[in-house]
Amino acid sequence: MTTTTPHPTARGLLVWMQAGTPRLRELLDVEAEGSDDLAPAGDPAVRAHLVFVAEALAANAAAAAAALEVFAGDVAGMLRDREDDVDAEIRRVGEAHAFEIDLQFGAEAQNDPSVHAMLDRRIRVAAWTRVFLAGLDEARAGEPIAGPVLRWMGERQVRLADTIFAMDRRAKQGEIDRGGADAVANPEVVNRIGQAAMLQAHTRFLVEALAVHL
């Protein structure tokens, strides 16, 4: 499994985010209110994680701190207002992600409903991330970073996959430690853990990419 030490700025951001877990829970509750999609990687959860990333940037980035504070205050509304942009990004990135699934699992995986569900969630996370980065570029002065951040992430997909796997395995082991081997026998539990691991890993990856380019 590939392991890489995070960028020093990323380490500071990740420590801040770990300490701010109660704030993330608040954001998850706010975004989930009135929504039918309460999945661990549903649209409200993705938005909550992105708002949390924006707040982490505002709290830790010395450069352009004022612009980042404004962005963090506005980002929740901005994301909700740009769902049409998310849909457009889903159409744009969907084909590339389908090709990625072919590479990882073989073309026959396209007929597996569980793979389709996972692919849909990953595509939506990628689309929300692109809209988030576009909004971040609008809020700050200087060279746009959306392109470089997305390229950085695209060039490290193996590391992202390793991170998702490690988080998924750790969460499953925690369930087993608490409830025995049968704790992960339920497919719904496995799906919940997998979605959460995927979103958490993507969030961490985005933070690392932003730390390199901000």
Number of C-alpha atoms within 10 A of each C-alpha: 9 9 9 6 7 17 15 12 16 22 15 16 23 19 11 16 20 12 11 13 12 11 15 20 15 12 20 21 15 15 21 19 11 9 11 9 13 16 16 21 25 19 21 23 25 25 25 24 23 26 25 24 23 23 22 22 26 21 15 15 17 11 11 15 15 14 16 24 19 15 23 22 15 15 24 20 11 14 21 14 11 15 15 11 14 23 13 13 19 21 13 13 15 18 12 12 17 18 13 15 19 14 11 12 11 11 14 9 16 16 9 10 10 12 14 15 13 16 18 16 21 20 23 22 24 21 22 24 23 21 20 24 20 15 18 20 16 13 19 17 10 10 9 16 18 21 12 14 21 17 12 18 19 11 10 11 13 14 17 20 17 15 22 21 17 15 19 22 15 14 18 19 16 14 18 15 11 10 11 12 12 9 16 19 11 9 9 10 14 17 17 14 21 22 22 21 23 23 21 20 22 23 20 20 21 20 25 22 22 23 20 15 13 16
